[in-house]
Amino acid sequence: MEDPKVHQDPKDVELLQKHEELPPTPPETDDNTSESVTSDEASFPLPPPSTAPKSVLDIDKKTPDAHVPRDPRLVRLTGTHPFNVEAPLSALFNEGFLTSPELFYVRNHGAVPKVHDEDILNWTFSVEGSVENPVTLSLKDLLAEYEQITCPITLVCAGNRRKEQNQVRKSKGFSWGAAGVSTALFTGVPMSELIKRAKPKRKARYVCMEGADQLPNGCYGTSVKLSWVMDPERGVMLAHMMNGEVLRPDHGKPLRAVIPGQIGGRSVKWLKKLIVTEAPSDNWYHIYDNRVLPTSVSPEESANNPQWWRDERYAIYDLSVNSAIAYPAHEEQLCVVNSPEYYRVKGYAYGGGGRRITRVEISIDKGRSWRLSDIDYAEDQYRGVEQELYGGKLDMSYRESSFCWCFWAINISVSELRGASDILVRAMDESMNIQPRDMYWSVLGMMQNAWFRVTISHEGDFLRFEHPTLPALQPGGWMERVKKAGGNLTNGFWGEKIGGEAATEPDAEAAKEVRMTRDGLDKVITIDELRKHDNGDNPWFVVNGEVYDGTAFMKEHPGGAQSIISAAGLDSSDEFMAIHSETAKAMMQDYHIGSLDAASKTALSEGEVQSGQSSEPRSTFLQPRAWTGARLIEKKVISWDTRIFYFELQHEAQTLGLPVGQHLMARLRDPVTREAIIRSYTPISEVTQKGVLEMLIKLYLDRGEVKGGRMTKAMDAIPIGHVVDFKGPIGKFEYLGRGKCAINGRAQSVKSFVMICAGSGVTPIYQVFRAIMKDPEDSTRCVVLDGNRLIEDILMKEELDVLAMSNTDRCKLIYTLTQAPDDWTGPRGRISGKLIKEHCVRDEETLVLVCGPEALEKTIHTTFLEEGWKDEQLLFF
């Protein structure tokens, strides 16, 4: 292939070389350049030694991020994909003030945009909105036309330390440890220079930012105040380099916003747009992410009242003052025999909004008294320097703001530690903002900044130290230990006994949960054992880390044996918890066989791959053991409460892969709580239809005090372009054609069907009815009873009528209405015994198919049994 750089303008080549060839580690001394500097000569910290990963990890090869090399030391917080990670706390702290790109924390909402090196200079972004002079610039323009600056900045995820909140009460966010924080030297251009060029209009108040990442709810976007952007003390910038090298893909290659002193969620990566507006961003991620709702707002209240999320008072901007202990490390042991006189306790602290940390205090008597630690303000070492560094001007002499973390340390005598049960740390900033003793729990679990506590256990000649939590699914930490022992972590004493007092009883909320595990069973199961049962012979599956044997329930399962087989060897927590009733959950004790060990939980959480982005085209879309995403391309309004949703499959020649009579599962995330909502549907697509999935869905909307259906409301709210996940097929019934069918895999022949449905229950009935009526060689007879309230409620009526009129010798189609108009000539009322006796003739080779509300199914079941039909002749979808 021709080298893309061969025919470039020489100036472009020079810029690109300057941009690409800066090494990942500090360059060697060169007397002819002012920006070369070594760690021996520098009067300020330089980046630690860094080696960029060269190969893609096996775990990433089947994901949309298969082009991104990564460091295997990073702790994955959300399984395989998307990539959300932090470094082990000790490794992060040991690197020092600056963090290498490979250990810098990552928060990705979806796939990383793929940008080739040869395309970096041509990357474009716009400045638009409420401006007099909209502009579109390339990175080449940014490098050539603006003075570059370099400065150290600490970025922190708003979820840092969230696992501590999740231990108290599960929030809607995944479990960050205390390493969701990192610092680097960023090189780029002050954002204010771009905004000045665009000339904001008088009423402009905000700068909205949008990235290039394609996410379920559109591109990622957020906003900050225009006045902050224009304030030199705020240091807001567009960065294209990090620690002297081009931004790596996970960190925004080739261009990102960097908003110092604020949560990382405001620093948009892969930047494409700056939009000047009069109001805050209306981007989905700005509204439903990065908020601290009042602690009194429960997950249920936040889901039922979206106005909580739209209240800008609860949006997070500036970071809170925070600190953590790095040493002693978790599970570190200190021998007290012949030990040094002092142990040096060390950690980090940071403030928000440019406010300086003014003190870090340590207590070893549960907060009764405090002692000051020494603070190393490494950021200050850059303030007296004016020089070129990594292609940008290093000059912080004019700025008083503090945008970096600081490291603290204190010597504590070992004899004092022997008499203590814990070490506490708290920090204060120059505005006298101080870390609170108790956490402020909120729905999203963000901004956890209560005192950081490390416990001390006395074990013979050793002291063992324990941090509050470990990130992700890793077990351990004193909070987990105390909670398992029945302590209430919110009792004001960290759930432990104080002065002879008994710990408060566990929160009653946990006691209300349906128990799904067997008492006294402590068998530990490994991932290898689980994977031996990933088939239909003896299927095991996992729910919330517990292992269940589904073999005995395969025949009785309402969704058919395939539902259990499809879950074999997999973590089915989302599907099970979203779909099953409390009764079904209570039954699980009978099938419980053990618990996964910690390593297996981690391995299993990293095993689910979203296959919608696979580079290998499949002939069929659905997969029984993996979710696949399909993009919404059209909504068709059928009535006030009914829609047809059209989804684009992976390619035009792809069929859905759903047998006649079976269903699929659809998965959405609740736009507020982020919980998985999963429901089963039968599409109305033809089996042979290619490229598109069609789903008819009746909406159950809120009616006064009566709440509607979560899934249908969420479906109605999603915009065109949104991706919904699908998995399947599932179901115990399949029509094979010409009187042949299968029930739980067992072949059966029928001469006729009685099909009974109501409302949206028509869709599986319609699939089977259509397959029979469209095959002139199929002699199977059908009687269809379709019950509804109004004539407008009859779904698929035109399609059913056309099929019936063309096949009068093979079918009978009867509609009955409970609120029929005066000119209605058909039956009135619900589907009843009278209607069944009139139109349904009992025959050994007739099968009854039923789909509708539970009340209808119960009535039908009772009526047919009273008429002498057998249970095995009745099939309920």
Disulfide bonds with the S-S distance in Angstrom:
none
